Amino acid sequence: MYYKIIFLTLFLLIINLLLKKINFLIDDPKESYHKLEKKSGTPLSGGIFLFFSIISLYFIDLNIFFNLNIIFLLFLILILGIFSDVKKDFSPKLRIIFQSIVIFFLVFLNSEILILRTNINFLDFLLSYNLIKFLFTIFCIITLLNGFNFMDGVNGLVSGYLLTLLITLHFILQGSGIEHYLNDIIIILLIFLIFNILGKSFLGDNGIYISSIIISIIIIKITNNNQNISPILAVSLLWYPAIENLFTIVRRLIKGKYSYIPDKLHLHSLLLRKLNLNNIPFKYKNSLSGLIINIFLLPNFIFAYFFYDKSLYLGIFISMYVVLYLIIYVFLSKTINN
């Protein structure tokens, strides 16, 4: 394990150095209010690091989750993310269209990642129709991808969230023989999280696109292939990015704004601004905001671990968390505006 940690750490360092050397995929601190204060930009190296690290492991023993056509489509989504990072005026509508095309082929060519059940009778009835099953899977993956994109505003939030999610799955799958396939991905995310918290690497759109597709594939395959795991577990693990996406769209539409126009009114953005009022140095409060939200979400993952096979309990707890999310959001928005 130690040689993997050393290799992956050096690999990320080399990627960062190369990107800085050629001045490519560098985040401009003047254009990104949510980044750490620094004179030089930070490499948006997340997607490149995650893709090549995980794919190199595929050729060793990760083929339980990936195959060659999935790898090819992951590469396409990586290129799309890189283009989105480089071309700042890339139309949000075109992004959605291209995302949808890649995800369409991802699901079309890999029937094993179709969502087969939800344990919700009405929805499961609809999913008995192949077309609805196909479209529902595409919708869920796109929602997740853009939800993570909305989350990506403070250091350590998305990478820490993904790491906690995979650790939860690892413990749930203990003794199944599958959990060891997650170990290497956990190590990869842990190394990136450390760089991310220190402001040395950012995910960028390329990292968000890759990580959201990978986590979608892993969770769908695990819930499909383990009948003792409730499919509601997927909702329990992923409700936060989903609600970030759906709530943001509804919030902007109510205010008469385009749903795809960026703003600084996400939960993590409001928390960061709240910390501003408490005179905490910027270089600490950015990462602190991500840490606070992940600590807030930690009981959710603990509950998911203990009740991964209980759909009703998971559903109730998710509902409680969503209500709590909305209460905290309203509280922060009011206190900041006042």
C-alpha positions in Angstrom: 0.0 0.0 0.0 2.8 2.4 0.8 4.3 2.2 -2.6 0.9 3.1 -4.1 0.7 6.1 -1.9 4.2 7.3 -2.8 3.6 6.6 -6.5 0.2 8.4 -6.6 1.5 11.4 -4.6 4.4 11.8 -7.0 2.1 11.3 -10.0 -0.2 14.2 -8.8 2.9 16.4 -8.2 4.2 15.7 -11.7 0.8 16.5 -13.2 0.6 19.8 -11.3 4.2 20.7 -12.4 3.5 19.9 -16.0 0.3 21.9 -16.1 2.0 24.9 -14.5 5.0 24.5 -16.9 2.8 24.7 -20.0 0.3 27.1 -18.3 -2.6 24.9 -19.1 -5.7 24.2 -16.9 -4.6 26.8 -14.4 -7.3 28.4 -12.3 -7.0 32.2 -12.3 -7.4 33.4 -8.7 -8.6 36.7 -10.0 -11.6 35.0 -11.6 -12.5 32.5 -8.8 -13.7 34.1 -5.6 -14.0 30.8 -3.8 -10.3 29.7 -4.2 -7.6 30.2 -1.6 -5.8 33.6 -1.8 -2.6 33.2 -3.7 -0.6 35.1 -6.3 -0.4 32.2 -8.8 -3.1 30.0 -10.1 -3.8 26.4 -9.1 -3.9 23.4 -11.5 -7.3 22.0 -12.3 -5.7 18.6 -12.2 -8.4 16.6 -10.5 -9.9 14.9 -13.6 -6.6 14.0 -15.2 -5.3 12.6 -11.9 -8.4 10.6 -11.1 -8.8 9.2 -14.7 -5.3 8.0 -15.2 -4.9 6.7 -11.7 -8.1 4.7 -11.7 -7.7 3.5 -15.2 -4.2 2.3 -14.5 -5.7 0.2 -11.7 -8.3 -1.1 -14.0 -5.7 -3.1 -15.8 -4.7 -4.7 -12.5 -8.0 -5.6 -10.8 -10.7 -3.0 -11.1 -12.5 -4.5 -14.1 -15.4 -5.4 -11.8 -16.6 -1.8 -12.3 -15.1 -0.8 -15.6 -14.7 -2.1 -19.2 -13.0 -0.7 -22.3 -16.0 1.1 -23.6 -16.6 2.7 -20.2 -13.0 3.8 -20.2 -13.3 5.3 -23.6 -16.5 7.2 -22.6 -14.8 8.4 -19.4 -12.0 9.8 -21.6 -14.6 11.7 -23.7 -16.2 13.1 -20.5 -12.7 14.1 -19.3 -12.1 16.0 -22.6 -15.5 17.7 -22.3 -14.6 18.8 -18.7 -11.2 20.1 -19.8 -12.8 22.0 -22.6 -15.3 23.5 -20.1 -12.4 24.5 -17.8 -10.4 26.1 -20.6 -13.3 27.8 -22.4 -14.9 30.0 -19.8 -17.7 31.2 -22.1 -18.7 27.6 -23.0 -22.5 27.7 -23.2 -24.2 25.9 -20.3 -26.8 24.6 -22.7 -24.2 23.0 -24.9 -22.5 21.5 -21.9 -25.8 19.8 -20.9 -26.2 18.6 -24.5 -22.7 17.1 -24.8 -23.0 15.6 -21.3 -26.3 14.0 -22.3 -24.8 12.5 -25.5 -21.9 10.9 -23.7 -24.1 9.6 -20.8 -26.6 8.3 -23.4 -23.9 6.1 -25.0 -22.5 5.2 -21.6 -25.9 3.7 -20.5 -26.8 2.4 -24.0 -23.6 0.4 -24.3 -23.6 -0.8 -20.7 -26.9 -2.3 -19.7 -25.4 -3.3 -16.3 -25.6 0.3 -15.2 -29.3 0.7 -15.8 -31.1 1.4 -12.6 -33.3 -1.7 -12.1 -35.2 -1.0 -8.9 -36.0 1.7 -6.3 -38.2 -0.1 -3.8 -40.9 2.5 -4.5 -43.8 0.6 -6.0 -45.0 3.2 -8.5 -41.5 4.0 -9.7 -40.6 0.3 -10.0 -43.7 -0.2 -12.1 -42.5 2.5 -14.5 -39.0 1.0 -14.5 -40.5 -2.2 -15.8 -40.6 -0.4 -19.2 -37.1 -0.4 -20.8 -37.4 3.1 -22.3 -38.3 4.6 -18.9 -35.6 2.7 -17.2 -33.1 4.0 -19.8 -34.2 7.6 -19.5 -34.5 7.5 -15.7 -30.9 6.3 -15.5 -29.6 9.1 -17.8 -31.6 11.7 -15.8 -30.2 10.5 -12.5 -26.6 10.6 -13.7 -26.9 14.0 -15.3 -28.6 15.3 -12.1 -25.7 13.9 -10.0 -23.0 15.3 -12.3 -24.4 18.9 -12.2 -25.2 18.6 -8.5 -21.5 17.9 -7.8 -20.7 20.8 -10.1 -22.8 23.1 -8.0 -21.2 21.7 -4.8 -17.7 22.5 -6.1 -17.1 25.9 -4.5 -14.9 25.4 -1.5 -11.8 23.2 -0.9 -12.4 19.6 0.2 -16.2 19.6 -0.1 -16.6 17.3 -3.1 -13.5 15.3 -2.7 -14.2 14.8 1.1 -17.8 13.9 0.3 -16.8 11.3 -2.3 -14.1 9.9 0.1 -16.7 9.5 2.9 -19.2 7.9 0.6 -16.7 5.3 -0.7 -15.5 4.5 2.9 -19.2 4.0 3.8 -19.6 1.6 0.9 -16.4 -0.2 1.9 -17.8 -0.9 5.4 -21.2 -2.0 4.1 -19.6 -4.4 1.7 -17.2 -5.9 4.3 -17.0 -9.7 3.8 -18.5 -9.6 0.3 -15.3 -9.8 -1.6 -16.1 -6.5 -3.4 -14.8 -4.1 -0.8 -11.2 -4.5 -1.6 -11.9 -3.1 -5.1 -12.7 0.2 -3.5 -9.5 0.5 -1.5 -7.4 1.9 -4.3 -10.0 4.4 -5.3 -10.2 5.5 -1.6 -6.4 6.0 -1.6 -6.5 8.1 -4.8 -9.3 10.3 -3.4 -7.5 10.7 0.0 -4.3 11.9 -1.7 -6.2 14.3 -3.8 -8.2 15.6 -0.8 -5.0 16.5 1.0 -3.8 18.5 -2.0 -7.2 20.0 -2.4 -7.5 21.2 1.2 -4.0 22.7 1.0 -5.1 24.5 -2.2 -2.5 22.7 -4.4 -5.0 21.0 -6.7 -8.6 21.7 -7.7 -11.1 19.3 -9.3 -12.3 21.7 -12.0 -15.1 20.6 -14.3 -12.9 17.8 -15.6 -12.6 16.4 -12.1 -16.3 16.8 -11.4 -17.4 15.1 -14.6 -15.1 12.1 -14.1 -15.7 11.6 -10.4 -19.5 11.9 -10.7 -19.7 9.3 -13.6 -17.3 6.9 -11.7 -19.4 7.1 -8.5 -22.6 6.6 -10.5 -21.3 3.5 -12.1 -20.0 2.1 -8.8 -23.2 2.7 -6.8 -25.6 1.5 -9.6 -23.6 -1.7 -10.0 -23.4 -2.4 -6.3 -27.1 -1.9 -5.7 -28.0 -3.9 -8.7 -25.8 -6.8 -7.8 -26.6 -7.0 -4.0 -30.2 -7.7 -3.3 -29.6 -7.3 0.4 -28.8 -3.6 -0.1 -31.7 -1.3 -0.5 -31.7 0.9 -3.6 -32.7 3.7 -1.4 -29.1 3.6 -0.1 -28.1 5.3 -3.4 -30.4 8.2 -2.5 -29.1 8.3 1.0 -25.5 8.6 -0.2 -26.3 11.0 -3.0 -29.2 13.2 -1.9 -27.0 16.2 -1.1 -25.6 16.8 -4.7 -29.0 15.9 -6.1 -30.8 18.5 -3.8 -28.1 21.1 -4.6 -28.9 20.7 -8.3 -32.7 20.6 -8.0 -33.1 23.2 -5.3 -30.7 25.6 -7.1 -32.8 25.3 -10.3 -36.1 25.9 -8.5 -34.6 28.8 -6.5 -33.3 30.5 -9.6 -36.6 30.0 -11.5 -38.6 31.4 -8.6 -36.4 34.5 -8.7 -36.8 34.8 -12.5 -33.2 33.9 -13.3 -31.9 31.4 -15.8 -31.2 28.1 -14.0 -27.8 27.8 -15.6 -26.4 31.2 -14.7 -23.9 30.8 -11.8 -24.4 32.6 -8.5 -23.0 32.6 -5.0 -26.1 31.4 -3.2 -25.3 27.7 -2.7 -25.2 26.5 0.9 -21.4 26.3 0.9 -21.2 29.8 -0.5 -23.5 31.2 2.2 -21.5 29.4 4.9 -18.3 30.8 3.5 -19.8 34.3 3.6 -21.0 33.7 7.1 -17.4 32.8 8.1 -16.3 36.0 6.5 -18.3 37.9 9.1 -16.4 36.2 11.9 -13.0 37.6 10.7 -11.5 34.2 10.0 -8.5 34.4 7.7 -9.5 33.5 4.1 -6.8 30.8 3.7 -8.5 28.9 6.6 -12.2 29.6 6.1 -12.3 28.2 2.6 -11.3 24.7 3.6 -13.1 25.1 6.9 -16.4 25.6 5.0 -16.0 22.3 3.2 -15.0 20.6 6.4 -18.1 21.9 8.3 -20.5 20.7 5.6 -18.9 17.3 5.5 -19.1 17.0 9.3 -22.8 18.1 9.1 -23.3 15.2 6.6 -21.3 12.6 8.5 -24.4 11.3 10.5 -26.1 10.7 7.2 -23.3 8.3 6.1 -23.2 6.6 9.6 -27.0 6.0 9.4 -26.7 4.7 5.8 -24.1 2.2 7.1 -26.3 0.8 9.9 -29.5 0.8 7.9 -28.3 0.1 4.3 -31.0 -2.7 4.0 -33.9 -0.7 5.5 -35.6 1.3 2.8 -38.2 2.9 5.1 -35.7 4.0 7.7 -33.4 5.4 5.0 -36.3 7.3 3.4 -37.3 8.9 6.7 -33.8 9.9 7.5 -33.3 11.4 4.1 -36.5 13.5 4.4 -35.3 14.7 7.8 -31.9 15.8 6.4 -33.5 17.6 3.4 -35.7 19.6 5.8 -32.7 20.4 8.0 -30.8 21.5 4.8 -33.6 23.9 3.9 -33.8 25.3 7.5 -30.1 25.9 7.6 -30.2 27.4 4.1 -33.0 29.9 5.1 -31.2 30.7 8.3 -27.9 31.5 6.6 -29.5 33.5 3.8 -31.4 35.6 6.3 -28.5 36.3 8.7 -26.2 37.2 5.8 -28.8 39.5 4.2 -29.4 41.2 7.5 
